[in-house]
Amino acid sequence: MTDFGDSSARVKGVTIVKPIVYGNVARYFGKKRDEDGHTHQWTVYVKPYRNEDMSTYVKKIHFKLHESYANQNRVITKPPYEVTETGWGEFEIAIKIYFLDPNERPVTVYHILKLFQTDTNIVLGKKNLVSEFYDEMIFHDPSAMMQQLLTSTRQITLGPYKHETDFEDKKEKVLSAIITAKNKIRYEINDLKERLKLSKESIAKYKTEITNLEKERENSINEDI
């Protein structure tokens, strides 16, 4: 066993980022179940973004479901970190991640369980609904113990590892949309600046014309006198 000395001592200047994916998949039964009126089977989960075993540094993950479930508190202590249930309604699920290092505070994320969508194949139950998100757990100045745990992860699988959502493609689309928006705003700002410049020039021109007209009027009055 590795001796970490004072496990609460922090390693200054170190920042470790662990990306995660959390969300749910759901499938429509095709009709309400006679026994309980449930319409969907769903699974809520937390996964590592990269191909790594989170149990190296995660002690447990607590999923808090709606109070209508007999056991609304579900605690998962090993991968896969997920809960599968059936139901008929959408609600918020609190997901709390606890770490093997007791000095590290738990991380909480909130997910709205998604069951309904307008996609025809999803509505007919031919295709699963997917609602998942990317996030990052950032460890600033972790303890020596936590640093060791975070940097000693192993792969979950030797084969391909991917998510339901192509986050890289999503990232590219978001960045592209941001760049397009910035360019549009830049163009609009330049257009407004040009309009403002023309307006100022017009105002200056009109002021000059008014001044000249006033002088002409004064001269005309003096000549009449």
Sine and cosine of phi, psi and omega as CSV:
sin_phi,cos_phi,sin_psi,cos_psi,sin_omega,cos_omega
0.00,0.00,0.67,-0.74,0.00,-1.00
-0.97,0.24,0.72,-0.70,0.04,-1.00
-1.00,-0.07,0.91,-0.43,-0.03,-1.00
-0.99,-0.11,0.08,1.00,-0.02,-1.00
0.91,0.42,-0.77,-0.63,0.06,-1.00
-0.97,0.24,0.97,-0.23,-0.09,-1.00
-0.91,0.41,-0.31,0.95,-0.01,-1.00
-1.00,0.04,-0.19,0.98,-0.02,-1.00
-0.92,0.38,0.72,-0.70,-0.05,-1.00
-1.00,-0.05,0.58,-0.82,0.06,-1.00
-1.00,-0.03,0.98,-0.22,-0.11,-0.99
-0.93,0.36,0.60,-0.80,0.08,-1.00
0.99,0.15,0.08,1.00,-0.02,-1.00
-0.96,-0.28,0.74,-0.67,0.09,-1.00
-0.76,-0.65,0.82,-0.58,0.00,-1.00
-0.85,-0.53,0.76,-0.65,-0.03,-1.00
-0.94,-0.35,0.77,-0.63,0.05,-1.00
-0.87,-0.49,0.98,-0.21,0.02,-1.00
-0.95,0.31,0.61,-0.80,0.04,-1.00
-0.73,-0.68,0.30,-0.96,0.12,-0.99
-0.81,-0.58,0.78,-0.63,0.05,-1.00
-0.72,-0.70,0.42,-0.91,-0.02,-1.00
0.34,-0.94,-0.46,-0.89,0.02,-1.00
-0.47,-0.88,0.40,-0.92,0.20,-0.98
-0.89,-0.46,0.48,-0.87,-0.01,-1.00
-0.56,-0.83,0.54,-0.84,0.04,-1.00
-0.75,-0.67,0.74,-0.67,0.01,-1.00
-0.99,0.17,0.71,-0.70,0.00,-1.00
-0.93,0.36,-0.41,0.91,-0.08,-1.00
0.96,-0.29,-0.35,0.94,0.07,-1.00
-0.21,-0.98,0.15,-0.99,0.06,-1.00
-0.95,0.32,0.65,-0.76,0.10,-1.00
-0.96,0.27,0.68,-0.74,-0.05,-1.00
-0.89,0.45,-0.62,0.78,-0.13,-0.99
-0.95,0.30,-0.52,0.86,-0.06,-1.00
-0.65,-0.76,-0.02,1.00,0.02,-1.00
0.98,0.22,0.11,0.99,0.00,-1.00
-0.94,0.33,0.57,-0.82,-0.07,-1.00
-0.90,-0.43,-0.30,0.95,-0.11,-0.99
-0.68,-0.73,0.45,-0.89,0.29,-0.96
-0.95,-0.30,0.70,-0.72,-0.02,-1.00
-0.66,-0.75,0.38,-0.92,0.06,-1.00
-0.73,-0.69,0.83,-0.55,0.08,-1.00
-0.98,-0.22,0.59,-0.81,-0.15,-0.99
-0.45,-0.89,0.28,-0.96,0.21,-0.98
-0.77,-0.64,0.77,-0.64,-0.01,-1.00
-0.75,-0.67,0.44,-0.90,0.15,-0.99
-0.96,0.29,0.58,-0.81,0.04,-1.00
-0.93,0.36,-0.64,0.77,0.03,-1.00
-1.00,-0.05,0.22,-0.98,0.02,-1.00
-0.98,0.22,0.99,0.11,0.00,-1.00
-0.51,-0.86,0.41,-0.91,-0.03,-1.00
-1.00,0.02,0.95,-0.33,-0.04,-1.00
-0.93,0.37,-0.33,0.94,-0.02,-1.00
-0.92,0.40,-0.17,0.98,0.07,-1.00
-0.90,0.44,-0.53,0.85,-0.02,-1.00
-0.77,-0.63,-0.17,0.99,0.02,-1.00
-0.99,-0.14,0.78,-0.63,0.01,-1.00
-0.99,0.11,-0.71,0.70,-0.02,-1.00
-0.25,-0.97,0.32,-0.95,0.10,-1.00
-0.78,-0.63,0.79,-0.62,-0.06,-1.00
-0.97,-0.24,0.87,-0.50,0.06,-1.00
-0.97,-0.24,0.87,-0.50,0.03,-1.00
-0.98,-0.22,0.94,-0.35,-0.05,-1.00
-1.00,0.02,-0.04,-1.00,0.04,-1.00
-0.91,0.41,0.53,-0.85,-0.06,-1.00
-0.90,0.43,-0.25,0.97,0.00,-1.00
-0.95,0.31,-0.27,0.96,0.04,-1.00
-0.99,0.14,0.64,-0.77,-0.05,-1.00
-0.82,0.58,-0.70,0.72,0.08,-1.00
-0.87,-0.50,1.00,-0.08,-0.08,-1.00
-0.98,0.17,-0.25,0.97,0.01,-1.00
-0.97,-0.23,0.94,-0.34,-0.01,-1.00
-0.92,-0.40,0.83,-0.56,-0.03,-1.00
-0.91,-0.42,0.85,-0.53,-0.02,-1.00
-0.93,-0.36,0.81,-0.58,-0.11,-0.99
-0.96,-0.27,-0.04,1.00,0.03,-1.00
-0.44,-0.90,0.38,-0.93,0.01,-1.00
-0.91,0.42,0.49,-0.87,-0.06,1.00
-0.97,0.24,0.65,-0.76,0.01,-1.00
-1.00,0.09,1.00,0.01,-0.06,-1.00
-0.43,-0.90,0.37,-0.93,0.05,-1.00
-0.75,-0.66,0.78,-0.62,0.03,-1.00
-0.93,-0.37,0.75,-0.66,-0.03,-1.00
-0.55,-0.83,0.01,-1.00,0.14,-0.99
-0.82,-0.57,0.40,-0.92,0.00,-1.00
-0.07,-1.00,-0.16,-0.99,-0.03,-1.00
-0.73,-0.68,-0.14,0.99,-0.08,-1.00
-0.76,-0.65,0.33,-0.94,0.03,-1.00
-1.00,-0.09,0.56,-0.83,0.00,-1.00
-0.33,-0.95,0.21,-0.98,-0.01,-1.00
-1.00,0.08,0.71,-0.70,0.05,-1.00
-0.91,-0.41,0.82,-0.57,0.09,-1.00
-1.00,0.04,0.79,-0.61,-0.02,-1.00
-0.88,-0.48,0.90,-0.43,-0.06,-1.00
-0.91,-0.42,0.83,-0.55,-0.08,-1.00
-0.97,-0.23,0.87,-0.50,0.02,-1.00
-0.97,-0.23,0.56,-0.83,-0.07,-1.00
-0.94,-0.34,0.37,-0.93,0.00,-1.00
-0.91,0.42,-0.50,0.86,0.08,-1.00
-0.99,0.13,0.92,-0.39,-0.05,-1.00
-0.91,0.42,-0.27,0.96,0.01,-1.00
-0.99,0.16,-0.20,0.98,0.00,-1.00
-1.00,-0.02,0.84,-0.55,-0.02,-1.00
-0.93,0.36,0.60,-0.80,0.03,-1.00
-0.88,0.48,0.43,-0.90,0.05,-1.00
-0.94,-0.35,0.73,-0.69,-0.02,-1.00
-0.88,-0.48,0.74,-0.67,0.14,-0.99
-0.81,-0.58,0.37,-0.93,-0.02,-1.00
-0.84,-0.54,0.70,-0.71,-0.02,-1.00
-0.76,-0.65,0.75,-0.66,0.10,-1.00
-1.00,0.08,0.92,-0.40,0.03,-1.00
-0.87,0.50,0.83,-0.56,-0.05,-1.00
-0.95,-0.30,0.80,-0.59,0.01,-1.00
-0.86,-0.50,-0.49,0.87,-0.18,-0.98
-0.92,-0.40,0.62,-0.78,0.05,-1.00
-0.42,-0.91,0.30,-0.96,-0.09,-1.00
-1.00,-0.01,-0.13,0.99,0.03,-1.00
-0.85,0.53,0.81,-0.58,-0.09,-1.00
-0.84,0.54,-0.70,0.71,-0.02,-1.00
-0.90,0.43,-0.55,0.83,0.04,-1.00
-0.95,0.30,-0.68,0.73,0.01,-1.00
-0.86,0.50,-0.62,0.79,-0.02,-1.00
-0.99,0.13,-0.06,1.00,0.01,-1.00
0.98,0.17,0.21,0.98,0.00,-1.00
-0.99,0.10,-0.25,0.97,-0.08,-1.00
-0.62,-0.79,0.62,-0.79,0.02,-1.00
-0.97,0.25,0.61,-0.79,0.16,-0.99
-0.99,0.12,0.68,-0.73,0.02,-1.00
-0.83,-0.56,0.79,-0.61,0.08,-1.00
-0.71,-0.71,1.00,-0.09,-0.05,-1.00
-0.70,-0.71,0.40,-0.92,-0.12,-0.99
-0.69,-0.72,0.45,-0.89,0.05,-1.00
-0.99,-0.13,0.65,-0.76,0.08,-1.00
-0.51,-0.86,0.12,-0.99,-0.01,-1.00
-0.72,-0.69,0.72,-0.70,0.16,-0.99
-0.99,-0.12,0.87,-0.50,-0.08,-1.00
-0.94,-0.35,0.84,-0.54,-0.03,-1.00
-0.95,-0.31,0.96,-0.27,0.05,-1.00
-1.00,-0.05,0.74,-0.67,0.02,-1.00
0.73,0.68,0.85,0.53,-0.01,-1.00
-0.93,0.37,0.28,-0.96,0.08,-1.00
-0.94,0.34,0.27,-0.96,0.02,-1.00
-0.86,0.51,-0.63,0.78,0.01,-1.00
-0.90,0.44,-0.74,0.68,-0.04,-1.00
-0.92,0.38,-0.60,0.80,0.04,-1.00
-0.87,0.50,-0.69,0.73,0.02,-1.00
-0.90,0.44,-0.68,0.73,-0.01,-1.00
-0.91,0.41,-0.66,0.75,-0.05,-1.00
-0.94,0.35,-0.45,0.89,-0.06,-1.00
-0.97,-0.22,0.17,0.99,-0.02,-1.00
-0.87,-0.50,0.49,0.87,-0.04,-1.00
-0.97,0.26,0.42,-0.91,0.04,-1.00
-0.87,-0.50,0.31,-0.95,-0.01,-1.00
-0.94,0.35,0.53,-0.85,0.09,-1.00
-0.98,0.22,-0.69,0.72,-0.06,-1.00
-0.65,-0.76,0.46,-0.89,0.03,-1.00
-1.00,0.08,-0.32,0.95,-0.01,-1.00
-1.00,0.08,-0.18,-0.98,0.01,-1.00
-0.88,0.48,0.60,-0.80,0.00,-1.00
-0.79,-0.61,0.91,-0.42,0.00,-1.00
-0.55,-0.84,0.21,-0.98,-0.03,-1.00
-0.95,-0.32,0.20,-0.98,0.04,-1.00
-0.89,0.46,-0.58,0.82,0.01,-1.00
-0.99,-0.17,0.70,-0.71,0.08,-1.00
-1.00,0.09,1.00,-0.01,-0.10,-1.00
-0.94,0.35,-0.49,0.87,0.04,-1.00
-0.91,0.41,-0.68,0.74,0.04,-1.00
-0.91,0.42,-0.66,0.75,0.02,-1.00
-0.89,0.46,-0.66,0.75,0.01,-1.00
-0.88,0.48,-0.71,0.70,0.00,-1.00
-0.88,0.47,-0.66,0.75,0.00,-1.00
-0.92,0.40,-0.65,0.76,0.02,-1.00
-0.91,0.41,-0.71,0.71,0.02,-1.00
-0.88,0.47,-0.66,0.76,0.02,-1.00
-0.89,0.45,-0.66,0.75,0.01,-1.00
-0.91,0.42,-0.62,0.79,0.02,-1.00
-0.91,0.42,-0.71,0.71,0.01,-1.00
-0.88,0.47,-0.69,0.73,0.03,-1.00
-0.88,0.48,-0.68,0.73,0.00,-1.00
-0.90,0.43,-0.66,0.75,0.02,-1.00
-0.89,0.47,-0.70,0.71,0.00,-1.00
-0.89,0.46,-0.64,0.77,0.02,-1.00
-0.90,0.43,-0.69,0.72,0.01,-1.00
-0.90,0.44,-0.67,0.74,0.02,-1.00
-0.88,0.48,-0.68,0.73,0.03,-1.00
-0.89,0.45,-0.69,0.72,-0.02,-1.00
-0.91,0.41,-0.61,0.79,0.03,-1.00
-0.91,0.42,-0.71,0.70,0.03,-1.00
-0.89,0.46,-0.63,0.78,0.03,-1.00
-0.90,0.44,-0.68,0.73,0.01,-1.00
-0.91,0.41,-0.62,0.78,0.04,-1.00
-0.89,0.46,-0.67,0.74,0.00,-1.00
-0.91,0.42,-0.66,0.75,0.03,-1.00
-0.90,0.43,-0.66,0.75,0.01,-1.00
-0.90,0.45,-0.65,0.76,0.03,-1.00
-0.88,0.47,-0.72,0.69,0.02,-1.00
-0.90,0.44,-0.63,0.78,0.02,-1.00
-0.89,0.45,-0.68,0.73,0.01,-1.00
-0.90,0.44,-0.65,0.76,0.02,-1.00
-0.90,0.43,-0.64,0.77,0.02,-1.00
-0.91,0.42,-0.67,0.74,0.01,-1.00
-0.88,0.47,-0.70,0.72,0.00,-1.00
-0.89,0.46,-0.64,0.76,0.01,-1.00
-0.90,0.45,-0.72,0.69,-0.01,-1.00
-0.91,0.41,-0.60,0.80,0.04,-1.00
-0.88,0.47,-0.68,0.74,0.01,-1.00
-0.90,0.44,-0.69,0.72,0.01,-1.00
-0.90,0.44,-0.64,0.77,0.01,-1.00
-0.91,0.42,-0.68,0.73,0.02,-1.00
-0.87,0.49,-0.70,0.71,0.01,-1.00
-0.89,0.46,-0.67,0.74,0.02,-1.00
-0.90,0.44,-0.64,0.77,0.02,-1.00
-0.90,0.43,-0.64,0.77,0.03,-1.00
-0.90,0.43,-0.68,0.73,0.02,-1.00
-0.87,0.48,-0.63,0.77,0.00,-1.00
-0.91,0.41,-0.68,0.74,0.00,-1.00
-0.90,0.44,-0.68,0.73,0.01,-1.00
-0.89,0.46,-0.63,0.77,0.00,-1.00
-0.90,0.43,-0.64,0.77,0.01,-1.00
-0.91,0.41,-0.68,0.73,-0.01,-1.00
-0.90,0.43,-0.61,0.79,0.00,-1.00
-0.92,0.39,-0.59,0.81,0.00,-1.00
-0.92,0.38,-0.56,0.83,-0.01,-1.00
-0.95,0.30,0.00,0.00,0.00,0.00
